[in-house]
Amino acid sequence: MTKRLLLTGFVVSALTLTGCAIPDMPINAEAQTATETPVEPVEETKEPEPAETIQEENTLAQDTTNAVLESNVVNSFDELGPTSPGYPITGIDALNTTTIRVNVQETLTDEDRTQTATWVINHACTTVDALSVVVIRDASGVDSNHYKNKLATLPACK
């Protein structure tokens, strides 16, 4: 019991000293006066206008398609004969500025994939300089990468 009284007395003393226990206690005037902090004038800034970036359109897929079709004197891949490596091509997509994906509607062997990639590069290399990688995606959904410098391309493509 003595410890409880001692603790209670300590709490009451602490509250009295801090002014928390006495509701009508006058507040120190110095403590109440707020000092003004200097405020720098805010300059109005305009939002930066979006930079007009001229984004170069990636035309690699269309350029490659056009070059391959023109070199075969046809308007579409299905006009090629069934013995042509280009006959099962359903489309060409640009993956970046140097890589295309050739979509093929048949399941191909590794040799067929390489032959199709080489065929595309050989027909496009003289007009599409940027082309360096051909990704073949066949009906199985498997992608295979074929690098121009590792394929047996025509001398004009080197």
C-alpha positions as CSV (number, residue, x, y, z in Angstrom):
1,M,0.0,0.0,0.0
2,T,2.8,2.4,0.7
3,K,4.3,1.9,-2.7
4,R,0.9,2.7,-4.3
5,L,0.7,5.9,-2.3
6,L,4.2,6.9,-3.1
7,L,3.6,6.3,-6.8
8,T,0.4,8.3,-6.8
9,G,2.1,11.1,-5.0
10,F,4.8,11.2,-7.6
11,V,2.3,11.3,-10.5
12,V,0.3,14.1,-8.8
13,S,3.5,16.1,-8.3
14,A,4.6,15.6,-11.9
15,L,1.3,16.7,-13.2
16,T,1.3,19.7,-10.9
17,L,4.7,20.8,-12.0
18,T,3.9,20.5,-15.7
19,G,0.6,22.3,-15.4
20,C,-1.5,19.4,-16.6
21,A,-3.3,18.8,-13.3
22,I,-4.5,22.4,-12.8
23,P,-7.0,23.5,-15.4
24,D,-7.1,27.2,-14.4
25,M,-3.4,27.7,-14.3
26,P,-2.2,30.7,-16.4
27,I,-0.1,29.8,-19.3
28,N,3.2,31.4,-19.7
29,A,2.9,34.3,-22.2
30,E,6.3,33.7,-23.7
31,A,5.5,30.1,-24.4
32,Q,2.2,31.1,-26.0
33,T,3.6,33.7,-28.4
34,A,4.5,32.0,-31.6
35,T,7.4,33.3,-33.5
36,E,6.9,33.9,-37.1
37,T,9.1,31.9,-39.4
38,P,10.3,33.7,-42.4
39,V,8.5,32.4,-45.5
40,E,10.2,32.7,-48.8
41,P,7.9,33.8,-51.6
42,V,6.8,31.0,-53.7
43,E,7.5,31.5,-57.3
44,E,5.0,30.2,-59.7
45,T,6.6,27.6,-61.9
46,K,5.1,26.4,-65.1
47,E,4.9,22.7,-65.6
48,P,7.5,21.6,-68.0
49,E,5.8,21.1,-71.4
50,P,6.2,17.5,-72.5
51,A,9.1,17.3,-74.8
52,E,7.9,16.6,-78.3
53,T,9.8,13.4,-78.9
54,I,9.8,12.3,-82.5
55,Q,9.6,8.6,-82.0
56,E,10.9,6.9,-85.0
57,E,8.3,4.4,-86.1
58,N,9.7,0.9,-86.2
59,T,9.0,-0.3,-89.8
60,L,11.3,-3.3,-89.7
61,A,8.5,-5.9,-90.0
62,Q,6.7,-4.1,-92.8
63,D,10.0,-3.4,-94.6
64,T,11.1,-7.0,-94.3
65,T,7.7,-8.3,-95.5
66,N,7.7,-6.0,-98.5
67,A,11.3,-6.9,-99.4
68,V,10.6,-10.7,-99.2
69,L,7.3,-10.4,-101.2
70,E,8.9,-8.1,-103.8
71,S,11.9,-10.4,-104.3
72,N,9.5,-13.3,-104.9
73,V,7.2,-11.2,-107.1
74,V,4.1,-12.0,-105.1
75,N,1.6,-10.0,-103.0
76,S,1.3,-12.4,-100.1
77,F,3.0,-15.4,-98.6
78,D,0.2,-17.8,-99.5
79,E,0.8,-17.0,-103.2
80,L,4.2,-18.8,-102.9
81,G,4.3,-22.4,-103.8
82,P,4.0,-25.0,-101.0
83,T,7.6,-26.0,-101.6
84,S,8.8,-22.5,-100.7
85,P,10.0,-21.9,-97.1
86,G,7.9,-18.7,-97.1
87,Y,4.6,-20.5,-98.0
88,P,3.6,-21.2,-94.3
89,I,4.5,-17.7,-93.1
90,T,1.4,-16.0,-91.6
91,G,3.0,-12.8,-90.7
92,I,6.1,-10.9,-89.5
93,D,6.3,-8.8,-86.3
94,A,9.1,-6.4,-85.3
95,L,10.4,-7.1,-81.8
96,N,12.9,-4.2,-81.9
97,T,14.8,-2.2,-84.4
98,T,17.0,-5.2,-85.5
99,T,14.9,-8.2,-84.7
100,I,11.7,-9.7,-86.3
101,R,9.5,-12.6,-85.4
102,V,8.3,-14.7,-88.3
103,N,5.1,-16.6,-87.5
104,V,4.7,-19.9,-89.3
105,Q,1.5,-22.0,-89.4
106,E,3.3,-25.3,-89.4
107,T,5.4,-27.2,-86.9
108,L,8.9,-27.1,-88.1
109,T,12.0,-29.1,-87.5
110,D,15.2,-27.3,-86.4
111,E,16.5,-27.6,-89.9
112,D,13.3,-26.1,-91.3
113,R,13.5,-23.2,-88.8
114,T,17.0,-22.4,-89.9
115,Q,16.1,-22.7,-93.6
116,T,13.1,-20.3,-93.1
117,A,15.2,-17.8,-91.3
118,T,18.0,-18.0,-93.9
119,W,15.4,-17.6,-96.7
120,V,13.9,-14.5,-95.1
121,I,17.3,-12.9,-94.5
122,N,18.5,-13.7,-98.1
123,H,15.4,-12.1,-99.6
124,A,15.5,-9.0,-97.4
125,C,19.1,-8.2,-96.8
126,T,19.8,-6.0,-99.8
127,T,17.0,-3.6,-98.9
128,V,16.6,-4.0,-95.1
129,D,20.1,-3.3,-93.6
130,A,18.9,-3.2,-89.9
131,L,17.7,-6.8,-89.9
132,S,20.2,-8.9,-87.9
133,V,18.0,-11.4,-86.0
134,V,15.1,-13.6,-87.2
135,V,13.0,-15.3,-84.5
136,I,11.0,-18.2,-86.0
137,R,7.8,-19.1,-84.1
138,D,6.1,-22.2,-85.5
139,A,2.7,-23.7,-84.7
140,S,4.1,-25.3,-81.5
141,G,4.7,-21.8,-80.1
142,V,8.4,-22.4,-79.8
143,D,10.7,-19.5,-80.7
144,S,14.1,-20.1,-82.2
145,N,16.6,-17.3,-82.7
146,H,18.7,-17.1,-85.9
147,Y,21.5,-14.6,-86.1
148,K,22.3,-13.2,-89.5
149,N,26.1,-13.5,-88.9
150,K,25.8,-17.2,-88.1
151,L,23.6,-18.2,-91.0
152,A,24.8,-19.3,-94.4
153,T,23.6,-16.2,-96.2
154,L,24.3,-15.0,-99.7
155,P,27.4,-12.9,-100.2
156,A,25.3,-9.8,-100.8
157,C,24.0,-10.2,-97.2
158,K,27.4,-10.2,-95.5
